[in-house]
């Protein structure tokens, strides 16, 4: 009976992988996402957290073209100034990016206790801000995530003929600075922010996979995990 169950779950995962690959996913080099799919197909597995909602906002008044930016730099003496330090010290102003993440987190794995937590953080762009906000929301319940770093971020356009409606594949590499373990996650979406957030969520969840208990947040994660990162 156990062998039959394992075979059935393996078939579910295989079909899931085929479906996602037809959408543009590639799991080569993204073993963490594959392992999470297997875990999500396992009865009794409980994701350590769930993103309830999120926002990412960019405030930027710098809409100058490159030529106008260079003109401003020259007027400030940063290009033709006497000091090399001045030339390198001046950079075009960047906008403020702020992200809000609202999560439901497994606060006490031994007692299946969940709580909702909302955090706000800023960053160098929306993906960085989302990563900072997600980490800020999770660390109080899972301090081990303080050791987590994002070390690589790759984006590929899958159907360039669709122009701004194109599907994007995002791959993010993570590192635990204490153990030096690295892992990579992948996600695909026509919204690059959504694709990035899903890959971030996978990366943080993978870091916590050894700490979760048998439980269930809600029906979102059912046996055939239909709600998992579509």
GUSEKOL-315736 format. One line per field, with one value per residue (C-alpha): residue number from 1; x, y, z; residue in three letters. Coordinates in nm, 3 decimals, decimal comma, m for minus. Layout:
% residues N
n	(NUM | ...) $
X	(X | ...) $
Y	(Y | ...) $
Z	(Z | ...) $
res	(ALA | ...) $
***
This chain:
% residues 230
n	(1 | 2 | 3 | 4 | 5 | 6 | 7 | 8 | 9 | 10 | 11 | 12 | 13 | 14 | 15 | 16 | 17 | 18 | 19 | 20 | 21 | 22 | 23 | 24 | 25 | 26 | 27 | 28 | 29 | 30 | 31 | 32 | 33 | 34 | 35 | 36 | 37 | 38 | 39 | 40 | 41 | 42 | 43 | 44 | 45 | 46 | 47 | 48 | 49 | 50 | 51 | 52 | 53 | 54 | 55 | 56 | 57 | 58 | 59 | 60 | 61 | 62 | 63 | 64 | 65 | 66 | 67 | 68 | 69 | 70 | 71 | 72 | 73 | 74 | 75 | 76 | 77 | 78 | 79 | 80 | 81 | 82 | 83 | 84 | 85 | 86 | 87 | 88 | 89 | 90 | 91 | 92 | 93 | 94 | 95 | 96 | 97 | 98 | 99 | 100 | 101 | 102 | 103 | 104 | 105 | 106 | 107 | 108 | 109 | 110 | 111 | 112 | 113 | 114 | 115 | 116 | 117 | 118 | 119 | 120 | 121 | 122 | 123 | 124 | 125 | 126 | 127 | 128 | 129 | 130 | 131 | 132 | 133 | 134 | 135 | 136 | 137 | 138 | 139 | 140 | 141 | 142 | 143 | 144 | 145 | 146 | 147 | 148 | 149 | 150 | 151 | 152 | 153 | 154 | 155 | 156 | 157 | 158 | 159 | 160 | 161 | 162 | 163 | 164 | 165 | 166 | 167 | 168 | 169 | 170 | 171 | 172 | 173 | 174 | 175 | 176 | 177 | 178 | 179 | 180 | 181 | 182 | 183 | 184 | 185 | 186 | 187 | 188 | 189 | 190 | 191 | 192 | 193 | 194 | 195 | 196 | 197 | 198 | 199 | 200 | 201 | 202 | 203 | 204 | 205 | 206 | 207 | 208 | 209 | 210 | 211 | 212 | 213 | 214 | 215 | 216 | 217 | 218 | 219 | 220 | 221 | 222 | 223 | 224 | 225 | 226 | 227 | 228 | 229 | 230) $
X	(0,000 | 0,284 | 0,451 | 0,125 | 0,088 | 0,444 | 0,387 | 0,067 | 0,236 | 0,531 | 0,285 | 0,119 | 0,457 | 0,561 | 0,240 | 0,282 | 0,638 | 0,525 | 0,244 | 0,472 | 0,742 | 0,479 | 0,420 | 0,788 | 0,929 | 1,266 | 1,371 | 1,728 | 1,933 | 1,620 | 1,614 | 1,462 | 1,140 | 1,120 | 1,168 | 0,896 | 0,657 | 0,724 | 0,667 | 0,343 | 0,219 | 0,286 | m0,004 | 0,055 | 0,307 | 0,236 | 0,394 | 0,553 | 0,391 | 0,148 | 0,149 | m0,201 | m0,144 | 0,130 | 0,195 | 0,500 | 0,514 | 0,774 | 0,798 | 1,026 | 1,044 | 1,353 | 1,217 | 1,515 | 1,667 | 2,030 | 2,146 | 1,974 | 2,112 | 2,462 | 2,401 | 2,305 | 2,616 | 2,834 | 2,672 | 2,760 | 3,122 | 3,107 | 3,226 | 3,473 | 3,561 | 3,916 | 3,861 | 3,829 | 3,639 | 3,381 | 3,340 | 3,261 | 3,068 | 2,785 | 2,517 | 2,171 | 1,907 | 1,702 | 1,338 | 1,202 | 1,061 | 0,843 | 0,682 | 0,418 | 0,381 | 0,100 | 0,171 | 0,025 | 0,317 | 0,364 | 0,485 | 0,515 | 0,573 | 0,528 | 0,173 | 0,064 | 0,014 | m0,030 | m0,041 | m0,083 | 0,192 | 0,219 | 0,552 | 0,673 | 1,024 | 1,215 | 1,469 | 1,659 | 1,366 | 1,042 | 1,198 | 1,457 | 1,186 | 0,964 | 1,254 | 1,331 | 0,966 | 0,920 | 1,234 | 1,131 | 0,793 | 0,939 | 1,249 | 1,059 | 0,911 | 1,210 | 1,534 | 1,742 | 1,634 | 1,866 | 2,140 | 1,961 | 2,105 | 1,995 | 2,305 | 2,170 | 1,860 | 1,799 | 1,512 | 1,439 | 1,167 | 0,993 | 0,786 | 0,946 | 0,693 | 0,435 | 0,631 | 0,525 | 0,275 | 0,552 | 0,586 | 0,897 | 1,090 | 1,261 | 1,532 | 1,668 | 1,968 | 1,980 | 2,259 | 2,269 | 2,577 | 2,617 | 2,613 | 2,716 | 2,433 | 2,294 | 1,966 | 1,776 | 1,405 | 1,208 | 0,874 | 0,698 | 0,435 | 0,340 | 0,372 | 0,743 | 0,671 | 0,445 | 0,703 | 0,970 | 0,757 | 0,671 | 1,040 | 1,116 | 0,844 | 0,984 | 1,332 | 1,224 | 1,000 | 1,285 | 1,502 | 1,233 | 1,138 | 1,303 | 1,119 | 0,756 | 0,511 | 0,216 | m0,071 | m0,280 | m0,316 | m0,624 | m0,765 | m0,524 | m0,274 | m0,483 | m0,362 | m0,309 | m0,178 | m0,382 | m0,313 | 0,064 | 0,213 | 0,003) $
Y	(0,000 | 0,238 | 0,166 | 0,239 | 0,568 | 0,672 | 0,587 | 0,792 | 1,095 | 1,060 | 1,066 | 1,378 | 1,554 | 1,440 | 1,568 | 1,892 | 1,936 | 1,867 | 2,119 | 2,388 | 2,323 | 2,375 | 2,718 | 2,810 | 2,679 | 2,510 | 2,315 | 2,256 | 2,419 | 2,489 | 2,179 | 2,370 | 2,435 | 2,067 | 1,955 | 2,193 | 2,048 | 1,703 | 1,830 | 2,000 | 1,669 | 1,494 | 1,445 | 1,625 | 1,875 | 2,228 | 2,532 | 2,738 | 3,057 | 3,194 | 3,535 | 3,675 | 3,987 | 4,229 | 4,563 | 4,719 | 5,092 | 5,303 | 5,679 | 5,844 | 6,198 | 6,126 | 6,085 | 6,244 | 6,083 | 5,970 | 6,285 | 6,513 | 6,311 | 6,349 | 6,723 | 6,754 | 6,560 | 6,790 | 7,098 | 6,965 | 6,920 | 6,544 | 6,471 | 6,755 | 6,825 | 6,823 | 6,534 | 6,172 | 6,116 | 6,370 | 6,193 | 5,866 | 6,020 | 6,158 | 5,920 | 5,979 | 5,998 | 5,685 | 5,655 | 5,525 | 5,172 | 5,044 | 4,702 | 4,575 | 4,203 | 4,048 | 3,688 | 3,407 | 3,236 | 2,918 | 3,083 | 2,770 | 2,447 | 2,234 | 2,358 | 2,447 | 2,809 | 3,063 | 3,439 | 3,713 | 3,971 | 4,275 | 4,442 | 4,729 | 4,768 | 4,970 | 4,854 | 4,917 | 4,836 | 4,640 | 4,292 | 4,400 | 4,576 | 4,264 | 4,044 | 4,279 | 4,296 | 3,919 | 3,859 | 4,123 | 3,951 | 3,602 | 3,656 | 3,717 | 3,367 | 3,208 | 3,383 | 3,140 | 3,336 | 3,616 | 3,410 | 3,407 | 3,606 | 3,652 | 3,606 | 3,599 | 3,713 | 3,622 | 3,714 | 3,573 | 3,685 | 3,374 | 3,525 | 3,857 | 3,895 | 3,972 | 4,287 | 4,426 | 4,139 | 3,881 | 3,599 | 3,623 | 3,346 | 3,445 | 3,240 | 3,342 | 3,192 | 3,193 | 3,128 | 3,045 | 3,237 | 3,017 | 2,678 | 2,806 | 2,602 | 2,743 | 2,674 | 2,815 | 2,865 | 2,944 | 3,100 | 3,217 | 3,489 | 3,769 | 3,997 | 4,012 | 4,123 | 3,820 | 3,586 | 3,737 | 3,711 | 3,346 | 3,265 | 3,454 | 3,264 | 2,933 | 3,031 | 3,129 | 2,822 | 2,594 | 2,744 | 2,647 | 2,304 | 2,120 | 2,318 | 2,266 | 2,034 | 1,836 | 2,079 | 2,271 | 2,645 | 2,622 | 2,452 | 2,638 | 2,356 | 2,046 | 1,702 | 1,780 | 2,129 | 2,302 | 2,638 | 2,609 | 2,899 | 2,894) $
Z	(0,000 | 0,083 | m0,252 | m0,432 | m0,245 | m0,330 | m0,696 | m0,702 | m0,546 | m0,786 | m1,077 | m0,938 | m0,913 | m1,262 | m1,416 | m1,227 | m1,358 | m1,716 | m1,687 | m1,545 | m1,807 | m2,077 | m1,919 | m1,943 | m1,616 | m1,621 | m1,314 | m1,416 | m1,143 | m0,935 | m0,717 | m0,426 | m0,619 | m0,718 | m0,359 | m0,245 | m0,503 | m0,359 | m0,007 | m0,107 | m0,248 | 0,082 | 0,321 | 0,648 | 0,516 | 0,634 | 0,468 | 0,749 | 0,623 | 0,367 | 0,200 | 0,245 | 0,036 | m0,063 | m0,230 | m0,394 | m0,461 | m0,639 | m0,581 | m0,833 | m0,969 | m1,179 | m1,532 | m1,703 | m2,008 | m1,990 | m2,166 | m1,917 | m1,626 | m1,768 | m1,812 | m1,446 | m1,343 | m1,552 | m1,402 | m1,059 | m1,166 | m1,126 | m1,479 | m1,544 | m1,184 | m1,048 | m0,812 | m0,918 | m0,596 | m0,709 | m1,043 | m0,871 | m0,585 | m0,798 | m0,919 | m1,061 | m0,789 | m0,740 | m0,639 | m0,314 | m0,329 | m0,046 | m0,006 | 0,236 | 0,306 | 0,511 | 0,611 | 0,819 | 0,987 | 1,188 | 1,508 | 1,722 | 1,523 | 1,836 | 1,889 | 1,534 | 1,639 | 1,359 | 1,366 | 1,109 | 1,074 | 0,846 | 0,779 | 0,562 | 0,423 | 0,166 | m0,088 | m0,411 | m0,635 | m0,576 | m0,558 | m0,302 | m0,099 | m0,107 | 0,002 | 0,290 | 0,400 | 0,380 | 0,584 | 0,836 | 0,880 | 0,921 | 1,136 | 1,464 | 1,437 | 1,264 | 1,372 | 1,165 | 0,856 | 0,969 | 0,803 | 0,467 | 0,176 | m0,184 | m0,398 | m0,754 | m0,945 | m1,308 | m1,538 | m1,884 | m2,123 | m2,261 | m2,543 | m2,650 | m2,931 | m2,660 | m2,571 | m2,232 | m2,190 | m2,213 | m1,962 | m1,747 | m1,577 | m1,254 | m1,085 | m0,745 | m0,569 | m0,189 | 0,058 | 0,427 | 0,539 | 0,846 | 0,672 | 0,325 | 0,174 | m0,151 | m0,332 | m0,628 | m0,691 | m1,006 | m1,096 | m1,414 | m1,452 | m1,691 | m1,390 | m1,310 | m0,953 | m0,894 | m1,047 | m0,824 | m0,510 | m0,578 | m0,621 | m0,298 | m0,111 | m0,235 | m0,121 | 0,229 | 0,262 | 0,156 | 0,430 | 0,684 | 0,550 | 0,838 | 1,107 | 1,013 | 1,185 | 1,052 | 1,022 | 0,770 | 0,728 | 0,509 | 0,203 | m0,023 | 0,011 | m0,052 | m0,153 | m0,518 | m0,428 | m0,696 | m0,532 | m0,541 | m0,740 | m1,054) $
res	(UNK | UNK | UNK | UNK | UNK | UNK | UNK | UNK | UNK | UNK | UNK | UNK | UNK | UNK | UNK | UNK | UNK | UNK | UNK | UNK | UNK | UNK | UNK | UNK | UNK | UNK | UNK | UNK | UNK | UNK | UNK | UNK | UNK | UNK | UNK | UNK | UNK | UNK | UNK | UNK | UNK | UNK | UNK | UNK | UNK | UNK | UNK | UNK | UNK | UNK | UNK | UNK | UNK | UNK | UNK | UNK | UNK | UNK | UNK | UNK | UNK | UNK | UNK | UNK | UNK | UNK | UNK | UNK | UNK | UNK | UNK | UNK | UNK | UNK | UNK | UNK | UNK | UNK | UNK | UNK | UNK | UNK | UNK | UNK | UNK | UNK | UNK | UNK | UNK | UNK | UNK | UNK | UNK | UNK | UNK | UNK | UNK | UNK | UNK | UNK | UNK | UNK | UNK | UNK | UNK | UNK | UNK | UNK | UNK | UNK | UNK | UNK | UNK | UNK | UNK | UNK | UNK | UNK | UNK | UNK | UNK | UNK | UNK | UNK | UNK | UNK | UNK | UNK | UNK | UNK | UNK | UNK | UNK | UNK | UNK | UNK | UNK | UNK | UNK | UNK | UNK | UNK | UNK | UNK | UNK | UNK | UNK | UNK | UNK | UNK | UNK | UNK | UNK | UNK | UNK | UNK | UNK | UNK | UNK | UNK | UNK | UNK | UNK | UNK | UNK | UNK | UNK | UNK | UNK | UNK | UNK | UNK | UNK | UNK | UNK | UNK | UNK | UNK | UNK | UNK | UNK | UNK | UNK | UNK | UNK | UNK | UNK | UNK | UNK | UNK | UNK | UNK | UNK | UNK | UNK | UNK | UNK | UNK | UNK | UNK | UNK | UNK | UNK | UNK | UNK | UNK | UNK | UNK | UNK | UNK | UNK | UNK | UNK | UNK | UNK | UNK | UNK | UNK | UNK | UNK | UNK | UNK | UNK | UNK | UNK | UNK | UNK | UNK | UNK | UNK) $
***
